[in-house]
Amino acid sequence: MCSSDLQPDMYKKIKQMQTTRQVYANKLLKEKTILQYEVEELTREYREALESAHSVVAEIIPTEKKIYSYVADWSEFKGNDCEFSIETKTDNKVLVELHKQLEVIPEGFELHPTVKKIMDNRKKMAESELPIDWGFAETMAYASLLKDGFDVRLSGQDSGRGTFFHRHAVLHNQKNTTVYVPLRNLKGVENNFLVINSLLSEAAVLAFEYGYTTTEPNTLTIWEAQFGDFANNAQVVIDQFISAGEQKWNRLSGLVMFLPHGLEGQGPEHSSARLERYLQLCAQHNMQVCMPTNAAQIFHLLRRQMLMKCRRPLIVMTPKSLLRHPVAASELSELTDGHFKMVIPEVDDLEDEK
């Protein structure tokens, strides 16, 4: 049954009414803004454009960025396959210098004792006195990308600190309510680092970040779920756009999703990020699904995402206990003379009891 069968009186009234086009044309004619032959000519041109499958929307935005600053140039990414074997290592002197700047905090700024210990340990990591952990490697990936000319944008429900206390991108003064973001204070770096503690509305935030990536190919844009399963609330965005946007809408996106993943006794909705669901959405190189298991891997993975000459979504199963686990630590040299490994093989020389 169609609607007219169910609402006959309403549809009779509708049929007696003029169309919106007719109402508007009559208004313009009455105002003598337009002549009758112009109404007929515009109608004919519009119909011809529709029948010949031409756009009926006038191009009103200049395509040159120097004229209109919000136009993104996608030419270098269109039609490119992702070349995964690219150089992502960073010079040791560059990393050390970047971290020296990250160590500086404003005078009189008092850190929480736990955060101060983390920052002190990171200084030792930069000096190769300690193996590097996930938080250090992730921070240095952002710092090096900023220096290389990319913007970094990270949003999620607890992204400033990190749900599992590993990131501390935003430092809080224990004397008052002031905050300090070291990655926004790198000398000579004009590119922007933005970290946002977003509201608990996954569909809205993830959809916004996806849209952002379709206009900013040179920004590393990351959405982080507080727990991996929270992405359930944004599943429509994942199914309709992130996994299928290139095929359906001819839109490229380099969006990164961080999904904390691990069955570690934290209960329903706080354990599995549903790795199998994302693998089932993979086809024709539409997106990447990765499960990095050590600090060096996340460093190279994030740098690779921006240095590749393609833009495809990246789904990252980020760990919980591995963030600080000794077996997931790396050496600083793995950042300065390494690369992202598609697969890390089994290690043969581990003792059984370890």
Secondary structure, DSSP 8 states (H G I E B T S, - for coil): --HHHH-HHHHHHHHHS--HHHHHHHHHHHTTSS-HHHHHHHHHHHHHHHHTT---S---S-S-TTT-TT----TTTTT------------HHHHHHHHHHHH---TT----HHHHHHHHHHHHHHTTSS-B-HHHHHHHHHHHHHHTT-EEEEEETTTTT-TTS----SEE-TTSS-EE-GGG--TT--S-EEEEE--S-HHHHHHHHHHHHTT-TTEEEEEE-SSGGGGGGGHHHIIIIITTHHHHH------EEEEE---SS--TTSS---HHHHHHT--TT--EEE---SHHHHHHHHHHHHHSSS---EEEEE-SGGGS-GGG-B-THHHHS----S-----TT--TT-
